[in-house]
Amino acid sequence: MEPASKAGRLSGGCDWSKGEKRTFAPHARRGAVVSHTEQGSGGMPPADIGAVGGNRGLLDGSLSWRDMADMSIYIGSQNGNQDTCLAA
């Protein structure tokens, strides 16, 4: 278990919305990428458009880098609908 001071409490915006058909990847190989599509099933996971990871804000005020492969996926909308917003 991580010490309390190293527990993540805030993360960058690696998000996607199937309903809005948008994907945000703030840390891709060459900078931020935003994708919007009018076709298909909507937004896609940020790794699919080149995201390589993101920062976590820690309780001690520092930032910690996390690779995409080490990130978990969370439902990011208040209504709990997976088609609304997902976050890594």
Rosetta blueprint (number, residue, H / E / L):
1 M L
2 E L
3 P L
4 A H
5 S H
6 K H
7 A L
8 G E
9 R E
10 L E
11 S E
12 G L
13 G L
14 C L
15 D E
16 W E
17 S E
18 K L
19 G L
20 E L
21 K L
22 R E
23 T E
24 F E
25 A E
26 P E
27 H E
28 A E
29 R L
30 R L
31 G E
32 A E
33 V E
34 V E
35 S E
36 H E
37 T L
38 E L
39 Q L
40 G L
41 S L
42 G L
43 G L
44 M L
45 P L
46 P H
47 A H
48 D H
49 I H
50 G L
51 A E
52 V L
53 G E
54 G E
55 N E
56 R E
57 G E
58 L E
59 L L
60 D L
61 G L
62 S L
63 L E
64 S E
65 W E
66 R E
67 D E
68 M H
69 A H
70 D H
71 M L
72 S L
73 I L
74 Y E
75 I E
76 G L
77 S L
78 Q L
79 N L
80 G L
81 N L
82 Q L
83 D L
84 T L
85 C L
86 L E
87 A E
88 A L
